[in-house]
């Protein structure tokens, strides 16, 4: 791609070309989103810290009645929806 862009030079001056995949780190909102991604790595962001942390990398284990249960390391943790600011898929390399 780089040689083609350099030849056509659509953007004057220097620039950075970034490639990303739509939905790779999508936000989970609906109950169906949570069901679809059971077993997937996610990041849970909390309104208030729990054990000194507001952002928790984990694996989604279940979602029922507005509660999400995750595996964070060797610990299983359940969050009420009211505690959670955001749940996002997490990419592992």
PDB file of N, CA, C and O in Angstrom:
ATOM      1  N   UNK A   1       0.823  -1.188   0.000  1.00  0.00           N
ATOM      2  CA  UNK A   1       0.000   0.000   0.000  1.00  0.00           C
ATOM      3  C   UNK A   1       0.870   1.256   0.000  1.00  0.00           C
ATOM      4  O   UNK A   1       0.549   2.240  -0.667  1.00  0.00           O
ATOM      5  N   UNK A   2       1.962   1.218   0.744  1.00  0.00           N
ATOM      6  CA  UNK A   2       2.828   2.390   0.867  1.00  0.00           C
ATOM      7  C   UNK A   2       3.317   2.918  -0.485  1.00  0.00           C
ATOM      8  O   UNK A   2       3.237   4.124  -0.720  1.00  0.00           O
ATOM      9  N   UNK A   3       3.827   2.053  -1.392  1.00  0.00           N
ATOM     10  CA  UNK A   3       4.284   2.575  -2.684  1.00  0.00           C
ATOM     11  C   UNK A   3       3.163   3.227  -3.495  1.00  0.00           C
ATOM     12  O   UNK A   3       3.390   4.228  -4.177  1.00  0.00           O
ATOM     13  N   UNK A   4       1.971   2.669  -3.424  1.00  0.00           N
ATOM     14  CA  UNK A   4       0.837   3.234  -4.170  1.00  0.00           C
ATOM     15  C   UNK A   4       0.482   4.608  -3.620  1.00  0.00           C
ATOM     16  O   UNK A   4       0.275   5.552  -4.382  1.00  0.00           O
ATOM     17  N   UNK A   5       0.413   4.720  -2.296  1.00  0.00           N
ATOM     18  CA  UNK A   5       0.092   6.018  -1.693  1.00  0.00           C
ATOM     19  C   UNK A   5       1.181   7.044  -1.977  1.00  0.00           C
ATOM     20  O   UNK A   5       0.889   8.215  -2.220  1.00  0.00           O
ATOM     21  N   UNK A   6       2.434   6.604  -1.945  1.00  0.00           N
ATOM     22  CA  UNK A   6       3.529   7.531  -2.251  1.00  0.00           C
ATOM     23  C   UNK A   6       3.460   8.012  -3.700  1.00  0.00           C
ATOM     24  O   UNK A   6       3.719   9.181  -3.984  1.00  0.00           O
ATOM     25  N   UNK A   7       3.112   7.108  -4.611  1.00  0.00           N
ATOM     26  CA  UNK A   7       3.039   7.475  -6.029  1.00  0.00           C
ATOM     27  C   UNK A   7       1.899   8.457  -6.291  1.00  0.00           C
ATOM     28  O   UNK A   7       2.090   9.468  -6.967  1.00  0.00           O
ATOM     29  N   UNK A   8       0.727   8.162  -5.763  1.00  0.00           N
ATOM     30  CA  UNK A   8      -0.439   9.031  -5.993  1.00  0.00           C
ATOM     31  C   UNK A   8      -0.394  10.275  -5.120  1.00  0.00           C
ATOM     32  O   UNK A   8      -0.921  11.322  -5.496  1.00  0.00           O
ATOM     33  N   UNK A   9       0.235  10.162  -3.955  1.00  0.00           N
ATOM     34  CA  UNK A   9       0.403  11.268  -3.011  1.00  0.00           C
ATOM     35  C   UNK A   9      -0.889  12.065  -2.777  1.00  0.00           C
ATOM     36  O   UNK A   9      -0.939  13.264  -3.051  1.00  0.00           O
ATOM     37  N   UNK A  10      -1.949  11.382  -2.263  1.00  0.00           N
ATOM     38  CA  UNK A  10      -3.240  12.054  -2.077  1.00  0.00           C
ATOM     39  C   UNK A  10      -3.259  13.077  -0.938  1.00  0.00           C
ATOM     40  O   UNK A  10      -4.139  13.935  -0.879  1.00  0.00           O
ATOM     41  N   UNK A  11      -2.286  12.978  -0.042  1.00  0.00           N
ATOM     42  CA  UNK A  11      -2.254  13.878   1.117  1.00  0.00           C
ATOM     43  C   UNK A  11      -0.924  14.634   1.106  1.00  0.00           C
ATOM     44  O   UNK A  11       0.140  14.021   1.190  1.00  0.00           O
ATOM     45  N   UNK A  12      -0.985  15.956   1.004  1.00  0.00           N
ATOM     46  CA  UNK A  12       0.269  16.713   1.004  1.00  0.00           C
ATOM     47  C   UNK A  12       0.945  16.648   2.378  1.00  0.00           C
ATOM     48  O   UNK A  12       0.263  16.624   3.403  1.00  0.00           O
ATOM     49  N   UNK A  13       2.265  16.618   2.402  1.00  0.00           N
ATOM     50  CA  UNK A  13       2.999  16.568   3.665  1.00  0.00           C
ATOM     51  C   UNK A  13       3.106  15.146   4.185  1.00  0.00           C
ATOM     52  O   UNK A  13       2.643  14.205   3.541  1.00  0.00           O
ATOM     53  N   UNK A  14       3.717  14.993   5.349  1.00  0.00           N
ATOM     54  CA  UNK A  14       3.868  13.654   5.926  1.00  0.00           C
ATOM     55  C   UNK A  14       2.615  13.285   6.718  1.00  0.00           C
ATOM     56  O   UNK A  14       1.878  14.155   7.182  1.00  0.00           O
ATOM     57  N   UNK A  15       2.393  11.997   6.861  1.00  0.00           N
ATOM     58  CA  UNK A  15       1.214  11.507   7.580  1.00  0.00           C
ATOM     59  C   UNK A  15       1.503  10.106   8.101  1.00  0.00           C
ATOM     60  O   UNK A  15       2.480   9.473   7.702  1.00  0.00           O
ATOM     61  N   UNK A  16       0.649   9.633   8.992  1.00  0.00           N
ATOM     62  CA  UNK A  16       0.716   8.264   9.497  1.00  0.00           C
ATOM     63  C   UNK A  16      -0.516   7.538   8.997  1.00  0.00           C
ATOM     64  O   UNK A  16      -1.634   8.041   9.115  1.00  0.00           O
ATOM     65  N   UNK A  17      -0.316   6.372   8.445  1.00  0.00           N
ATOM     66  CA  UNK A  17      -1.409   5.563   7.924  1.00  0.00           C
ATOM     67  C   UNK A  17      -1.707   4.474   8.945  1.00  0.00           C
ATOM     68  O   UNK A  17      -0.848   3.641   9.236  1.00  0.00           O
ATOM     69  N   UNK A  18      -2.913   4.477   9.487  1.00  0.00           N
ATOM     70  CA  UNK A  18      -3.284   3.521  10.518  1.00  0.00           C
ATOM     71  C   UNK A  18      -4.368   2.599   9.985  1.00  0.00           C
ATOM     72  O   UNK A  18      -5.345   3.052   9.389  1.00  0.00           O
ATOM     73  N   UNK A  19      -4.190   1.313  10.202  1.00  0.00           N
ATOM     74  CA  UNK A  19      -5.161   0.317   9.765  1.00  0.00           C
ATOM     75  C   UNK A  19      -5.774  -0.302  11.014  1.00  0.00           C
ATOM     76  O   UNK A  19      -5.060  -0.670  11.946  1.00  0.00           O
ATOM     77  N   UNK A  20      -7.091  -0.413  11.029  1.00  0.00           N
ATOM     78  CA  UNK A  20      -7.746  -1.043  12.167  1.00  0.00           C
ATOM     79  C   UNK A  20      -8.900  -1.898  11.671  1.00  0.00           C
ATOM     80  O   UNK A  20      -9.330  -1.779  10.523  1.00  0.00           O
ATOM     81  N   UNK A  21      -9.386  -2.742  12.531  1.00  0.00           N
ATOM     82  CA  UNK A  21     -10.488  -3.623  12.187  1.00  0.00           C
ATOM     83  C   UNK A  21     -11.735  -3.158  12.925  1.00  0.00           C
ATOM     84  O   UNK A  21     -11.754  -3.094  14.155  1.00  0.00           O
ATOM     85  N   UNK A  22     -12.755  -2.839  12.178  1.00  0.00           N
ATOM     86  CA  UNK A  22     -14.011  -2.383  12.790  1.00  0.00           C
ATOM     87  C   UNK A  22     -14.574  -3.483  13.679  1.00  0.00           C
ATOM     88  O   UNK A  22     -14.712  -4.628  13.246  1.00  0.00           O
ATOM     89  N   UNK A  23     -14.893  -3.143  14.902  1.00  0.00           N
ATOM     90  CA  UNK A  23     -15.502  -4.098  15.813  1.00  0.00           C
ATOM     91  C   UNK A  23     -14.529  -4.940  16.601  1.00  0.00           C
ATOM     92  O   UNK A  23     -14.944  -5.750  17.430  1.00  0.00           O
ATOM     93  N   UNK A  24     -13.251  -4.769  16.362  1.00  0.00           N
ATOM     94  CA  UNK A  24     -12.263  -5.588  17.045  1.00  0.00           C
ATOM     95  C   UNK A  24     -12.329  -5.397  18.559  1.00  0.00           C
ATOM     96  O   UNK A  24     -12.184  -6.356  19.316  1.00  0.00           O
ATOM     97  N   UNK A  25     -12.546  -4.170  18.991  1.00  0.00           N
ATOM     98  CA  UNK A  25     -12.695  -3.883  20.419  1.00  0.00           C
ATOM     99  C   UNK A  25     -14.072  -3.270  20.677  1.00  0.00           C
ATOM    100  O   UNK A  25     -14.201  -2.256  21.362  1.00  0.00           O
ATOM    101  N   UNK A  26     -15.078  -3.900  20.122  1.00  0.00           N
ATOM    102  CA  UNK A  26     -16.438  -3.366  20.220  1.00  0.00           C
ATOM    103  C   UNK A  26     -16.937  -3.308  21.657  1.00  0.00           C
ATOM    104  O   UNK A  26     -16.533  -4.100  22.508  1.00  0.00           O
ATOM    105  N   UNK A  27     -17.816  -2.358  21.902  1.00  0.00           N
ATOM    106  CA  UNK A  27     -18.454  -2.200  23.208  1.00  0.00           C
ATOM    107  C   UNK A  27     -19.658  -3.135  23.260  1.00  0.00           C
ATOM    108  O   UNK A  27     -20.448  -3.188  22.317  1.00  0.00           O
ATOM    109  N   UNK A  28     -19.799  -3.870  24.359  1.00  0.00           N
ATOM    110  CA  UNK A  28     -20.943  -4.760  24.555  1.00  0.00           C
ATOM    111  C   UNK A  28     -22.010  -3.990  25.320  1.00  0.00           C
ATOM    112  O   UNK A  28     -21.751  -3.461  26.401  1.00  0.00           O
ATOM    113  N   UNK A  29     -23.216  -3.931  24.751  1.00  0.00           N
ATOM    114  CA  UNK A  29     -24.292  -3.147  25.362  1.00  0.00           C
ATOM    115  C   UNK A  29     -25.538  -3.973  25.646  1.00  0.00           C
ATOM    116  O   UNK A  29     -26.070  -3.940  26.756  1.00  0.00           O
ATOM    117  N   UNK A  30     -26.001  -4.709  24.654  1.00  0.00           N
ATOM    118  CA  UNK A  30     -27.266  -5.442  24.778  1.00  0.00           C
ATOM    119  C   UNK A  30     -27.030  -6.828  25.373  1.00  0.00           C
ATOM    120  O   UNK A  30     -25.937  -7.381  25.248  1.00  0.00           O
ATOM    121  N   UNK A  31     -28.047  -7.388  26.017  1.00  0.00           N
ATOM    122  CA  UNK A  31     -27.907  -8.759  26.528  1.00  0.00           C
ATOM    123  C   UNK A  31     -27.445  -9.732  25.443  1.00  0.00           C
ATOM    124  O   UNK A  31     -26.667 -10.644  25.721  1.00  0.00           O
ATOM    125  N   UNK A  32     -27.918  -9.544  24.212  1.00  0.00           N
ATOM    126  CA  UNK A  32     -27.505 -10.438  23.119  1.00  0.00           C
ATOM    127  C   UNK A  32     -26.012 -10.301  22.811  1.00  0.00           C
ATOM    128  O   UNK A  32     -25.377 -11.275  22.408  1.00  0.00           O
ATOM    129  N   UNK A  33     -25.446  -9.106  22.997  1.00  0.00           N
ATOM    130  CA  UNK A  33     -23.999  -8.918  22.810  1.00  0.00           C
ATOM    131  C   UNK A  33     -23.234  -9.780  23.816  1.00  0.00           C
ATOM    132  O   UNK A  33     -22.274 -10.465  23.462  1.00  0.00           O
ATOM    133  N   UNK A  34     -23.675  -9.734  25.071  1.00  0.00           N
ATOM    134  CA  UNK A  34     -22.995 -10.492  26.119  1.00  0.00           C
ATOM    135  C   UNK A  34     -23.112 -11.994  25.866  1.00  0.00           C
ATOM    136  O   UNK A  34     -22.142 -12.729  26.050  1.00  0.00           O
ATOM    137  N   UNK A  35     -24.290 -12.452  25.448  1.00  0.00           N
ATOM    138  CA  UNK A  35     -24.480 -13.873  25.159  1.00  0.00           C
ATOM    139  C   UNK A  35     -23.594 -14.320  24.000  1.00  0.00           C
ATOM    140  O   UNK A  35     -23.015 -15.406  24.034  1.00  0.00           O
ATOM    141  N   UNK A  36     -23.495 -13.489  22.990  1.00  0.00           N
ATOM    142  CA  UNK A  36     -22.705 -13.815  21.796  1.00  0.00           C
ATOM    143  C   UNK A  36     -21.222 -13.978  22.124  1.00  0.00           C
ATOM    144  O   UNK A  36     -20.542 -14.806  21.518  1.00  0.00           O
ATOM    145  N   UNK A  37     -20.720 -13.196  23.075  1.00  0.00           N
ATOM    146  CA  UNK A  37     -19.288 -13.190  23.361  1.00  0.00           C
ATOM    147  C   UNK A  37     -18.908 -13.893  24.662  1.00  0.00           C
ATOM    148  O   UNK A  37     -17.853 -13.609  25.229  1.00  0.00           O
ATOM    149  N   UNK A  38     -19.758 -14.810  25.144  1.00  0.00           N
ATOM    150  CA  UNK A  38     -19.397 -15.611  26.317  1.00  0.00           C
ATOM    151  C   UNK A  38     -18.088 -16.341  26.028  1.00  0.00           C
ATOM    152  O   UNK A  38     -17.913 -16.904  24.947  1.00  0.00           O
ATOM    153  N   UNK A  39     -17.178 -16.331  26.984  1.00  0.00           N
ATOM    154  CA  UNK A  39     -15.884 -16.979  26.812  1.00  0.00           C
ATOM    155  C   UNK A  39     -14.826 -16.096  26.180  1.00  0.00           C
ATOM    156  O   UNK A  39     -13.676 -16.508  26.030  1.00  0.00           O
ATOM    157  N   UNK A  40     -15.211 -14.881  25.807  1.00  0.00           N
ATOM    158  CA  UNK A  40     -14.281 -13.960  25.144  1.00  0.00           C
ATOM    159  C   UNK A  40     -13.540 -13.087  26.149  1.00  0.00           C
ATOM    160  O   UNK A  40     -14.063 -12.785  27.221  1.00  0.00           O
ATOM    161  N   UNK A  41     -12.312 -12.680  25.795  1.00  0.00           N
ATOM    162  CA  UNK A  41     -11.602 -11.723  26.639  1.00  0.00           C
ATOM    163  C   UNK A  41     -12.248 -10.345  26.527  1.00  0.00           C
ATOM    164  O   UNK A  41     -12.550  -9.878  25.429  1.00  0.00           O
ATOM    165  N   UNK A  42     -12.453  -9.706  27.665  1.00  0.00           N
ATOM    166  CA  UNK A  42     -13.079  -8.381  27.704  1.00  0.00           C
ATOM    167  C   UNK A  42     -12.331  -7.492  28.694  1.00  0.00           C
ATOM    168  O   UNK A  42     -11.488  -7.957  29.462  1.00  0.00           O
ATOM    169  N   UNK A  43     -12.655  -6.218  28.656  1.00  0.00           N
ATOM    170  CA  UNK A  43     -12.207  -5.271  29.673  1.00  0.00           C
ATOM    171  C   UNK A  43     -13.453  -4.662  30.287  1.00  0.00           C
ATOM    172  O   UNK A  43     -14.317  -4.153  29.573  1.00  0.00           O
ATOM    173  N   UNK A  44     -13.551  -4.713  31.606  1.00  0.00           N
ATOM    174  CA  UNK A  44     -14.663  -4.111  32.331  1.00  0.00           C
ATOM    175  C   UNK A  44     -14.154  -2.818  32.953  1.00  0.00           C
ATOM    176  O   UNK A  44     -13.162  -2.819  33.682  1.00  0.00           O
ATOM    177  N   UNK A  45     -14.839  -1.716  32.661  1.00  0.00           N
ATOM    178  CA  UNK A  45     -14.504  -0.430  33.280  1.00  0.00           C
ATOM    179  C   UNK A  45     -15.604  -0.108  34.285  1.00  0.00           C
ATOM    180  O   UNK A  45     -16.790  -0.131  33.954  1.00  0.00           O
ATOM    181  N   UNK A  46     -15.198   0.192  35.511  1.00  0.00           N
ATOM    182  CA  UNK A  46     -16.140   0.434  36.603  1.00  0.00           C
ATOM    183  C   UNK A  46     -16.280   1.918  36.893  1.00  0.00           C
ATOM    184  O   UNK A  46     -15.372   2.707  36.633  1.00  0.00           O
ATOM    185  N   UNK A  47     -17.447   2.286  37.442  1.00  0.00           N
ATOM    186  CA  UNK A  47     -17.640   3.668  37.879  1.00  0.00           C
ATOM    187  C   UNK A  47     -16.762   3.976  39.087  1.00  0.00           C
ATOM    188  O   UNK A  47     -16.192   5.062  39.196  1.00  0.00           O
ATOM    189  N   UNK A  48     -16.663   2.997  39.996  1.00  0.00           N
ATOM    190  CA  UNK A  48     -15.863   3.164  41.211  1.00  0.00           C
ATOM    191  C   UNK A  48     -14.869   2.012  41.307  1.00  0.00           C
ATOM    192  O   UNK A  48     -15.182   0.886  40.921  1.00  0.00           O
ATOM    193  N   UNK A  49     -13.686   2.289  41.817  1.00  0.00           N
ATOM    194  CA  UNK A  49     -12.682   1.222  41.915  1.00  0.00           C
ATOM    195  C   UNK A  49     -13.145   0.067  42.800  1.00  0.00           C
ATOM    196  O   UNK A  49     -13.840   0.262  43.797  1.00  0.00           O
ATOM    197  N   UNK A  50     -12.749  -1.115  42.414  1.00  0.00           N
ATOM    198  CA  UNK A  50     -12.944  -2.304  43.240  1.00  0.00           C
ATOM    199  C   UNK A  50     -11.552  -2.890  43.459  1.00  0.00           C
ATOM    200  O   UNK A  50     -10.835  -3.180  42.501  1.00  0.00           O
ATOM    201  N   UNK A  51     -11.185  -3.059  44.698  1.00  0.00           N
ATOM    202  CA  UNK A  51      -9.829  -3.511  45.042  1.00  0.00           C
ATOM    203  C   UNK A  51      -8.772  -2.622  44.392  1.00  0.00           C
ATOM    204  O   UNK A  51      -7.731  -3.100  43.942  1.00  0.00           O
ATOM    205  N   UNK A  52      -9.058  -1.313  44.350  1.00  0.00           N
ATOM    206  CA  UNK A  52      -8.102  -0.346  43.828  1.00  0.00           C
ATOM    207  C   UNK A  52      -8.033  -0.247  42.313  1.00  0.00           C
ATOM    208  O   UNK A  52      -7.174   0.453  41.778  1.00  0.00           O
ATOM    209  N   UNK A  53      -8.931  -0.940  41.611  1.00  0.00           N
ATOM    210  CA  UNK A  53      -8.884  -0.929  40.145  1.00  0.00           C
ATOM    211  C   UNK A  53     -10.232  -0.536  39.547  1.00  0.00           C
ATOM    212  O   UNK A  53     -11.285  -0.979  40.004  1.00  0.00           O
ATOM    213  N   UNK A  54     -10.174   0.301  38.521  1.00  0.00           N
ATOM    214  CA  UNK A  54     -11.393   0.688  37.793  1.00  0.00           C
ATOM    215  C   UNK A  54     -11.485  -0.023  36.446  1.00  0.00           C
ATOM    216  O   UNK A  54     -12.552  -0.050  35.833  1.00  0.00           O
ATOM    217  N   UNK A  55     -10.383  -0.595  35.982  1.00  0.00           N
ATOM    218  CA  UNK A  55     -10.357  -1.281  34.697  1.00  0.00           C
ATOM    219  C   UNK A  55      -9.823  -2.692  34.917  1.00  0.00           C
ATOM    220  O   UNK A  55      -8.718  -2.875  35.429  1.00  0.00           O
ATOM    221  N   UNK A  56     -10.622  -3.692  34.524  1.00  0.00           N
ATOM    222  CA  UNK A  56     -10.271  -5.072  34.827  1.00  0.00           C
ATOM    223  C   UNK A  56     -10.261  -5.912  33.555  1.00  0.00           C
ATOM    224  O   UNK A  56     -11.310  -6.107  32.940  1.00  0.00           O
ATOM    225  N   UNK A  57      -9.094  -6.412  33.149  1.00  0.00           N
ATOM    226  CA  UNK A  57      -9.047  -7.346  32.028  1.00  0.00           C
ATOM    227  C   UNK A  57      -9.498  -8.716  32.536  1.00  0.00           C
ATOM    228  O   UNK A  57      -9.049  -9.169  33.589  1.00  0.00           O
ATOM    229  N   UNK A  58     -10.379  -9.369  31.792  1.00  0.00           N
ATOM    230  CA  UNK A  58     -10.949 -10.618  32.267  1.00  0.00           C
ATOM    231  C   UNK A  58     -11.564 -11.387  31.099  1.00  0.00           C
ATOM    232  O   UNK A  58     -11.434 -10.991  29.940  1.00  0.00           O
ATOM    233  N   UNK A  59     -12.237 -12.496  31.425  1.00  0.00           N
ATOM    234  CA  UNK A  59     -12.951 -13.301  30.435  1.00  0.00           C
ATOM    235  C   UNK A  59     -14.412 -13.350  30.851  1.00  0.00           C
ATOM    236  O   UNK A  59     -14.723 -13.603  32.015  1.00  0.00           O
ATOM    237  N   UNK A  60     -15.305 -13.109  29.902  1.00  0.00           N
ATOM    238  CA  UNK A  60     -16.744 -13.112  30.173  1.00  0.00           C
ATOM    239  C   UNK A  60     -17.235 -14.542  30.354  1.00  0.00           C
ATOM    240  O   UNK A  60     -17.094 -15.367  29.452  1.00  0.00           O
ATOM    241  N   UNK A  61     -17.807 -14.838  31.510  1.00  0.00           N
ATOM    242  CA  UNK A  61     -18.302 -16.184  31.801  1.00  0.00           C
ATOM    243  C   UNK A  61     -19.820 -16.290  31.730  1.00  0.00           C
ATOM    244  O   UNK A  61     -20.340 -17.295  31.245  1.00  0.00           O
ATOM    245  N   UNK A  62     -20.544 -15.275  32.204  1.00  0.00           N
ATOM    246  CA  UNK A  62     -22.009 -15.331  32.098  1.00  0.00           C
ATOM    247  C   UNK A  62     -22.597 -13.935  32.202  1.00  0.00           C
ATOM    248  O   UNK A  62     -21.969 -13.002  32.703  1.00  0.00           O
ATOM    249  N   UNK A  63     -23.828 -13.823  31.709  1.00  0.00           N
ATOM    250  CA  UNK A  63     -24.579 -12.578  31.826  1.00  0.00           C
ATOM    251  C   UNK A  63     -26.036 -12.957  32.031  1.00  0.00           C
ATOM    252  O   UNK A  63     -26.676 -13.515  31.139  1.00  0.00           O
ATOM    253  N   UNK A  64     -26.555 -12.647  33.223  1.00  0.00           N
ATOM    254  CA  UNK A  64     -27.943 -12.978  33.555  1.00  0.00           C
ATOM    255  C   UNK A  64     -28.536 -11.894  34.433  1.00  0.00           C
ATOM    256  O   UNK A  64     -27.910 -11.444  35.393  1.00  0.00           O
ATOM    257  N   UNK A  65     -29.734 -11.485  34.100  1.00  0.00           N
ATOM    258  CA  UNK A  65     -30.490 -10.525  34.913  1.00  0.00           C
ATOM    259  C   UNK A  65     -29.685  -9.266  35.258  1.00  0.00           C
ATOM    260  O   UNK A  65     -29.742  -8.780  36.388  1.00  0.00           O
ATOM    261  N   UNK A  66     -28.938  -8.744  34.286  1.00  0.00           N
ATOM    262  CA  UNK A  66     -28.183  -7.519  34.515  1.00  0.00           C
ATOM    263  C   UNK A  66     -26.903  -7.703  35.310  1.00  0.00           C
ATOM    264  O   UNK A  66     -26.269  -6.720  35.696  1.00  0.00           O
ATOM    265  N   UNK A  67     -26.512  -8.947  35.563  1.00  0.00           N
ATOM    266  CA  UNK A  67     -25.269  -9.236  36.273  1.00  0.00           C
ATOM    267  C   UNK A  67     -24.301  -9.923  35.322  1.00  0.00           C
ATOM    268  O   UNK A  67     -24.671 -10.835  34.582  1.00  0.00           O
ATOM    269  N   UNK A  68     -23.063  -9.470  35.356  1.00  0.00           N
ATOM    270  CA  UNK A  68     -22.088 -10.145  34.530  1.00  0.00           C
ATOM    271  C   UNK A  68     -21.033 -10.778  35.406  1.00  0.00           C
ATOM    272  O   UNK A  68     -20.517 -10.156  36.335  1.00  0.00           O
ATOM    273  N   UNK A  69     -20.720 -12.026  35.099  1.00  0.00           N
ATOM    274  CA  UNK A  69     -19.724 -12.780  35.844  1.00  0.00           C
ATOM    275  C   UNK A  69     -18.524 -12.985  34.944  1.00  0.00           C
ATOM    276  O   UNK A  69     -18.652 -13.382  33.785  1.00  0.00           O
ATOM    277  N   UNK A  70     -17.349 -12.705  35.503  1.00  0.00           N
ATOM    278  CA  UNK A  70     -16.112 -12.780  34.734  1.00  0.00           C
ATOM    279  C   UNK A  70     -15.076 -13.583  35.501  1.00  0.00           C
ATOM    280  O   UNK A  70     -15.191 -13.794  36.708  1.00  0.00           O
ATOM    281  N   UNK A  71     -14.074 -14.020  34.778  1.00  0.00           N
ATOM    282  CA  UNK A  71     -12.924 -14.671  35.383  1.00  0.00           C
ATOM    283  C   UNK A  71     -11.745 -13.726  35.210  1.00  0.00           C
ATOM    284  O   UNK A  71     -11.318 -13.439  34.092  1.00  0.00           O
ATOM    285  N   UNK A  72     -11.232 -13.253  36.330  1.00  0.00           N
ATOM    286  CA  UNK A  72     -10.086 -12.338  36.326  1.00  0.00           C
ATOM    287  C   UNK A  72      -8.935 -13.059  37.010  1.00  0.00           C
ATOM    288  O   UNK A  72      -8.889 -13.152  38.237  1.00  0.00           O
ATOM    289  N   UNK A  73      -8.010 -13.567  36.212  1.00  0.00           N
ATOM    290  CA  UNK A  73      -6.949 -14.402  36.770  1.00  0.00           C
ATOM    291  C   UNK A  73      -7.559 -15.697  37.266  1.00  0.00           C
ATOM    292  O   UNK A  73      -8.214 -16.411  36.506  1.00  0.00           O
ATOM    293  N   UNK A  74      -7.348 -16.005  38.540  1.00  0.00           N
ATOM    294  CA  UNK A  74      -7.908 -17.232  39.121  1.00  0.00           C
ATOM    295  C   UNK A  74      -9.190 -16.953  39.892  1.00  0.00           C
ATOM    296  O   UNK A  74      -9.740 -17.851  40.531  1.00  0.00           O
ATOM    297  N   UNK A  75      -9.662 -15.728  39.838  1.00  0.00           N
ATOM    298  CA  UNK A  75     -10.821 -15.303  40.623  1.00  0.00           C
ATOM    299  C   UNK A  75     -12.056 -15.136  39.737  1.00  0.00           C
ATOM    300  O   UNK A  75     -11.962 -14.619  38.623  1.00  0.00           O
ATOM    301  N   UNK A  76     -13.202 -15.573  40.234  1.00  0.00           N
ATOM    302  CA  UNK A  76     -14.475 -15.339  39.558  1.00  0.00           C
ATOM    303  C   UNK A  76     -15.166 -14.187  40.264  1.00  0.00           C
ATOM    304  O   UNK A  76     -15.333 -14.201  41.483  1.00  0.00           O
ATOM    305  N   UNK A  77     -15.568 -13.184  39.482  1.00  0.00           N
ATOM    306  CA  UNK A  77     -16.144 -11.960  40.043  1.00  0.00           C
ATOM    307  C   UNK A  77     -17.463 -11.664  39.341  1.00  0.00           C
ATOM    308  O   UNK A  77     -17.579 -11.840  38.128  1.00  0.00           O
ATOM    309  N   UNK A  78     -18.457 -11.213  40.104  1.00  0.00           N
ATOM    310  CA  UNK A  78     -19.744 -10.814  39.534  1.00  0.00           C
ATOM    311  C   UNK A  78     -19.951  -9.328  39.758  1.00  0.00           C
ATOM    312  O   UNK A  78     -19.724  -8.812  40.853  1.00  0.00           O
ATOM    313  N   UNK A  79     -20.386  -8.644  38.703  1.00  0.00           N
ATOM    314  CA  UNK A  79     -20.659  -7.212  38.755  1.00  0.00           C
ATOM    315  C   UNK A  79     -22.127  -6.968  38.459  1.00  0.00           C
ATOM    316  O   UNK A  79     -22.706  -7.598  37.573  1.00  0.00           O
ATOM    317  N   UNK A  80     -22.722  -6.053  39.204  1.00  0.00           N
ATOM    318  CA  UNK A  80     -24.058  -5.569  38.873  1.00  0.00           C
ATOM    319  C   UNK A  80     -23.916  -4.571  37.732  1.00  0.00           C
ATOM    320  O   UNK A  80     -22.923  -3.848  37.659  1.00  0.00           O
ATOM    321  N   UNK A  81     -24.889  -4.529  36.855  1.00  0.00           N
ATOM    322  CA  UNK A  81     -24.831  -3.601  35.721  1.00  0.00           C
ATOM    323  C   UNK A  81     -24.646  -2.154  36.190  1.00  0.00           C
ATOM    324  O   UNK A  81     -23.995  -1.362  35.509  1.00  0.00           O
ATOM    325  N   UNK A  82     -25.214  -1.808  37.343  1.00  0.00           N
ATOM    326  CA  UNK A  82     -25.112  -0.440  37.867  1.00  0.00           C
ATOM    327  C   UNK A  82     -23.676  -0.059  38.262  1.00  0.00           C
ATOM    328  O   UNK A  82     -23.368   1.127  38.379  1.00  0.00           O
ATOM    329  N   UNK A  83     -22.798  -1.049  38.469  1.00  0.00           N
ATOM    330  CA  UNK A  83     -21.396  -0.787  38.815  1.00  0.00           C
ATOM    331  C   UNK A  83     -20.532  -0.541  37.584  1.00  0.00           C
ATOM    332  O   UNK A  83     -19.450   0.039  37.677  1.00  0.00           O
ATOM    333  N   UNK A  84     -21.026  -0.990  36.423  1.00  0.00           N
ATOM    334  CA  UNK A  84     -20.201  -1.061  35.219  1.00  0.00           C
ATOM    335  C   UNK A  84     -20.437   0.130  34.299  1.00  0.00           C
ATOM    336  O   UNK A  84     -21.563   0.392  33.876  1.00  0.00           O
ATOM    337  N   UNK A  85     -19.362   0.842  33.996  1.00  0.00           N
ATOM    338  CA  UNK A  85     -19.438   1.977  33.074  1.00  0.00           C
ATOM    339  C   UNK A  85     -19.377   1.506  31.629  1.00  0.00           C
ATOM    340  O   UNK A  85     -20.051   2.065  30.764  1.00  0.00           O
ATOM    341  N   UNK A  86     -18.566   0.469  31.360  1.00  0.00           N
ATOM    342  CA  UNK A  86     -18.329   0.040  29.985  1.00  0.00           C
ATOM    343  C   UNK A  86     -17.762  -1.370  29.973  1.00  0.00           C
ATOM    344  O   UNK A  86     -16.957  -1.737  30.829  1.00  0.00           O
ATOM    345  N   UNK A  87     -18.191  -2.156  28.990  1.00  0.00           N
ATOM    346  CA  UNK A  87     -17.594  -3.467  28.742  1.00  0.00           C
ATOM    347  C   UNK A  87     -17.179  -3.488  27.283  1.00  0.00           C
ATOM    348  O   UNK A  87     -17.977  -3.201  26.391  1.00  0.00           O
ATOM    349  N   UNK A  88     -15.929  -3.829  27.056  1.00  0.00           N
ATOM    350  CA  UNK A  88     -15.380  -3.807  25.694  1.00  0.00           C
ATOM    351  C   UNK A  88     -14.644  -5.127  25.426  1.00  0.00           C
ATOM    352  O   UNK A  88     -13.979  -5.664  26.311  1.00  0.00           O
ATOM    353  N   UNK A  89     -14.770  -5.644  24.195  1.00  0.00           N
ATOM    354  CA  UNK A  89     -13.963  -6.793  23.810  1.00  0.00           C
ATOM    355  C   UNK A  89     -12.494  -6.408  23.905  1.00  0.00           C
ATOM    356  O   UNK A  89     -12.120  -5.263  23.651  1.00  0.00           O
ATOM    357  N   UNK A  90     -11.669  -7.379  24.275  1.00  0.00           N
ATOM    358  CA  UNK A  90     -10.235  -7.124  24.432  1.00  0.00           C
ATOM    359  C   UNK A  90      -9.475  -8.044  23.485  1.00  0.00           C
ATOM    360  O   UNK A  90      -9.737  -9.245  23.418  1.00  0.00           O
ATOM    361  N   UNK A  91      -8.543  -7.468  22.767  1.00  0.00           N
ATOM    362  CA  UNK A  91      -7.728  -8.235  21.830  1.00  0.00           C
ATOM    363  C   UNK A  91      -6.488  -8.734  22.550  1.00  0.00           C
ATOM    364  O   UNK A  91      -5.787  -7.964  23.206  1.00  0.00           O
ATOM    365  N   UNK A  92      -6.223 -10.029  22.421  1.00  0.00           N
ATOM    366  CA  UNK A  92      -5.020 -10.607  23.015  1.00  0.00           C
ATOM    367  C   UNK A  92      -4.071 -11.002  21.900  1.00  0.00           C
ATOM    368  O   UNK A  92      -4.481 -11.604  20.907  1.00  0.00           O
ATOM    369  N   UNK A  93      -2.810 -10.663  22.066  1.00  0.00           N
ATOM    370  CA  UNK A  93      -1.800 -11.034  21.069  1.00  0.00           C
ATOM    371  C   UNK A  93      -0.886 -12.090  21.625  1.00  0.00           C
ATOM    372  O   UNK A  93       0.033 -12.535  20.937  1.00  0.00           O
TER     373      UNK A  93
END
